[in-house]
């Protein structure tokens, strides 16, 4: 909800229908062709279809959508209503089309200095959300998107401990659970609305126990070996 509200607020300052107005978005990005699309289509055309599908799916169930379409048939659904209807996975597509200054304002709400790295992070968080929503395992999963966080990307030092490769004993640490969870915790801590999720996640991982033991008495699966968690991760300032 925080991301939906931030994007809607940034665009609504321009126009209630800014999400469908090229003048309120980045023209070059809107006109970019999607690779291998058949027939050829721009990112803006694909985005409009995403909006139409979201509205069409919501119309039978959401009274505010049916009311707006009936009372204001010539006016598009405003951006603050559209962002409520979109799946979380669709939000990065709208964020990508925003002008740099507006996208930067959204990124700043979550502690990121620049929109480009924030956009990549949002896609990775969307992947994490999808795994959770479908009940998929996380404990030893390789995520499909590698994450890389540089100190210049964020405000403050909370993510500095994941900015240097080799921060954990896990291979492919950039595609493991820890960095995605750390970034999400950072976003929530940076936002003006408080959240207890970082503390709840910390406590949940500390209680993690998968009783698979080798013949010599070593645990087979641990957060440090299989999920990209640094040693003594829970003592980092991010999790306090």
C-alpha positions as CSV (number, residue, x, y, z in Angstrom):
1,X,0.0,0.0,0.0
2,X,2.9,2.4,0.7
3,X,4.3,2.0,-2.8
4,X,0.8,2.3,-4.4
5,X,0.1,5.5,-2.4
6,X,3.5,7.0,-3.2
7,X,3.2,6.5,-6.9
8,X,-0.4,7.7,-7.0
9,X,0.5,10.8,-5.0
10,X,3.5,11.7,-7.2
11,X,1.4,11.4,-10.4
12,X,-1.9,12.9,-9.0
13,X,0.0,16.2,-8.4
14,X,0.3,16.5,-12.2
15,X,-3.1,15.3,-13.2
16,X,-5.8,12.8,-12.0
17,X,-5.2,10.9,-15.2
18,X,-1.4,11.3,-15.4
19,X,-1.0,7.6,-15.7
20,X,-2.6,7.7,-19.2
21,X,-1.1,11.1,-20.3
22,X,2.2,10.9,-22.2
23,X,2.8,14.6,-21.3
24,X,2.9,13.6,-17.6
25,X,5.2,10.6,-18.2
26,X,8.6,10.1,-19.8
27,X,8.0,10.4,-23.5
28,X,11.1,8.4,-24.5
29,X,10.3,5.5,-22.2
30,X,6.7,5.5,-23.4
31,X,7.8,5.3,-27.0
32,X,10.3,2.5,-26.4
33,X,9.4,-0.7,-28.3
34,X,9.1,-3.9,-26.3
35,X,11.6,-6.4,-27.6
36,X,10.2,-9.3,-29.6
37,X,6.6,-8.1,-29.2
38,X,4.3,-9.3,-31.9
39,X,2.7,-7.2,-33.2
40,X,5.2,-4.5,-32.3
41,X,4.0,-2.4,-29.3
42,X,5.5,0.4,-27.2
43,X,5.7,0.2,-23.4
44,X,3.0,2.8,-23.2
45,X,0.6,0.7,-25.3
46,X,1.3,-2.3,-23.2
47,X,0.8,-0.2,-20.0
48,X,-2.6,1.0,-21.3
49,X,-3.7,-2.6,-21.9
50,X,-2.6,-3.5,-18.4
51,X,-4.8,-0.7,-17.0
52,X,-7.8,-1.8,-19.1
53,X,-7.5,-5.4,-18.0
54,X,-7.3,-4.3,-14.3
55,X,-10.4,-2.1,-14.6
56,X,-12.3,-4.8,-16.6
57,X,-11.5,-7.4,-13.9
58,X,-12.5,-5.1,-11.1
59,X,-15.7,-3.7,-12.5
60,X,-18.0,-6.5,-11.4
61,X,-16.6,-6.5,-7.8
62,X,-15.6,-3.0,-7.0
63,X,-18.5,-0.6,-6.5
64,X,-16.3,2.5,-6.9
65,X,-15.2,1.4,-10.3
66,X,-18.7,0.7,-11.5
67,X,-19.9,4.1,-10.0
68,X,-17.1,6.0,-11.8
69,X,-17.7,4.4,-15.1
70,X,-21.5,5.0,-14.9
71,X,-21.3,8.6,-13.7
72,X,-18.3,9.8,-15.5
73,X,-18.1,7.6,-18.7
74,X,-15.9,10.1,-20.6
75,X,-13.3,10.5,-17.8
76,X,-10.6,7.9,-17.1
77,X,-10.4,6.3,-13.7
78,X,-8.1,8.5,-11.6
79,X,-4.6,7.3,-10.9
80,X,-5.2,6.8,-7.1
81,X,-8.0,4.4,-8.0
82,X,-6.0,2.6,-10.7
83,X,-3.1,1.9,-8.4
84,X,-5.4,0.3,-6.0
85,X,-6.6,-2.1,-8.7
86,X,-3.2,-3.0,-10.1
87,X,-1.4,-6.2,-9.1
88,X,1.8,-5.5,-7.2
89,X,3.7,-6.9,-10.1
90,X,2.2,-4.2,-12.4
91,X,3.4,-1.3,-10.3
92,X,7.0,-1.4,-11.6
93,X,5.8,-0.9,-15.2
94,X,4.1,2.4,-14.2
95,X,7.1,3.4,-12.1
96,X,9.4,2.8,-15.1
97,X,7.3,5.2,-17.3
98,X,7.4,8.1,-14.8
99,X,9.5,11.2,-15.4
100,X,12.8,11.2,-13.6
101,X,11.9,13.8,-11.0
102,X,8.6,12.1,-10.1
103,X,10.2,8.7,-9.9
104,X,13.0,10.1,-7.7
105,X,10.3,11.5,-5.3
106,X,8.9,8.0,-5.0
107,X,12.3,6.4,-4.5
108,X,13.2,9.0,-1.8
109,X,10.1,8.0,0.1
110,X,11.7,4.6,0.6
111,X,15.3,5.7,1.3
112,X,16.7,5.4,-2.2
113,X,18.6,8.3,-3.7
114,X,18.0,7.4,-7.4
115,X,15.1,5.9,-9.3
116,X,17.0,3.5,-11.4
117,X,18.3,1.2,-8.6
118,X,15.0,1.6,-6.8
119,X,13.1,0.3,-9.9
120,X,15.2,-2.8,-9.9
121,X,14.6,-3.3,-6.2
122,X,10.8,-3.0,-6.7
123,X,10.9,-5.8,-9.3
124,X,12.9,-8.0,-7.0
125,X,10.5,-7.3,-4.1
126,X,7.6,-8.1,-6.4
127,X,9.2,-11.5,-7.1
128,X,9.5,-12.1,-3.3
129,X,5.9,-11.2,-2.9
130,X,4.8,-13.6,-5.6
131,X,6.8,-16.5,-4.0
132,X,5.1,-15.8,-0.7
133,X,1.6,-15.4,-2.2
134,X,1.9,-18.8,-3.8
135,X,3.3,-20.5,-0.8
136,X,6.6,-21.3,-2.4
137,X,9.7,-22.2,-0.4
138,X,12.2,-19.4,0.3
139,X,14.8,-21.1,2.6
140,X,17.2,-22.2,-0.2
141,X,15.7,-20.6,-3.3
142,X,17.7,-18.9,-6.0
143,X,15.8,-15.7,-6.9
144,X,15.7,-15.0,-10.6
145,X,17.0,-11.4,-10.2
146,X,20.3,-10.6,-8.7
147,X,20.4,-7.6,-6.5
148,X,23.3,-5.2,-6.1
149,X,23.2,-2.3,-3.6
150,X,25.9,0.4,-3.6
151,X,26.3,2.9,-0.7
152,X,25.5,5.7,-3.1
153,X,22.1,4.2,-3.9
154,X,20.6,4.7,-0.4
155,X,20.3,7.3,2.3
156,X,22.3,6.2,5.4
157,X,24.4,3.2,6.2
158,X,21.7,0.5,6.9
159,X,22.5,-1.5,3.8
160,X,26.2,-0.9,3.7
161,X,26.9,-4.5,4.9
162,X,25.5,-6.0,1.7
163,X,27.3,-3.5,-0.6
164,X,30.5,-5.6,-0.8
165,X,30.4,-9.1,-2.4
166,X,31.3,-11.9,0.0
167,X,29.2,-10.6,2.9
168,X,27.9,-14.1,3.5
169,X,29.0,-17.8,3.1
170,X,26.3,-18.5,0.6
171,X,27.1,-18.9,-3.1
172,X,25.2,-16.5,-5.4
173,X,24.3,-14.4,-2.3
174,X,22.9,-11.7,-4.6
175,X,20.0,-14.1,-5.5
176,X,19.2,-15.4,-2.1
177,X,16.6,-14.4,0.5
178,X,18.7,-12.2,2.7
179,X,19.3,-9.3,0.4
180,X,15.7,-9.1,-0.7
181,X,14.5,-9.2,2.9
182,X,17.2,-6.6,3.9
183,X,16.1,-4.3,1.1
184,X,12.4,-4.6,2.0
185,X,13.3,-3.9,5.7
186,X,15.2,-0.9,4.6
187,X,12.4,0.4,2.5
188,X,9.9,0.0,5.4
189,X,12.2,1.6,7.9
190,X,12.8,4.6,5.6
191,X,9.1,5.3,5.0
192,X,7.3,7.8,7.1
193,X,4.7,5.2,8.2
194,X,6.2,2.9,10.9
195,X,6.2,-0.9,10.4
196,X,7.1,-3.8,12.7
197,X,7.9,-6.2,9.8
198,X,11.7,-6.0,10.2
199,X,11.5,-7.0,13.8
200,X,9.0,-9.8,13.1
201,X,11.1,-11.1,10.2
202,X,14.2,-11.1,12.4
203,X,12.5,-13.0,15.1
204,X,11.0,-15.5,12.7
205,X,14.4,-16.3,11.1
206,X,16.0,-16.6,14.5
207,X,13.5,-19.3,15.3
208,X,14.2,-21.1,12.0
209,X,15.0,-24.8,12.5
210,X,15.1,-27.4,9.8
211,X,16.4,-30.6,11.5
212,X,18.5,-32.0,8.7
213,X,21.8,-33.2,10.2
214,X,24.9,-34.7,8.5
215,X,26.4,-37.9,10.0
216,X,29.1,-35.8,11.6
217,X,26.5,-33.6,13.3
218,X,26.4,-30.5,11.1
219,X,23.2,-28.8,10.1
220,X,22.5,-29.2,6.4
221,X,20.4,-26.0,5.9
222,X,21.0,-22.8,7.7
223,X,20.3,-19.1,7.0
224,X,24.0,-18.4,6.8
225,X,24.9,-21.3,4.4
226,X,21.8,-21.3,2.2
227,X,20.0,-18.0,2.3
228,X,22.7,-15.4,2.1
229,X,22.6,-14.2,5.7
230,X,25.8,-12.7,7.0
231,X,27.3,-13.9,10.3
232,X,25.7,-12.1,13.2
233,X,23.2,-10.5,10.8
234,X,20.7,-9.9,13.5
235,X,23.1,-7.5,15.3
236,X,23.2,-5.2,12.3
237,X,21.7,-1.8,12.8
238,X,19.1,-2.6,10.1
239,X,17.4,-5.2,12.4
240,X,17.5,-3.3,15.6
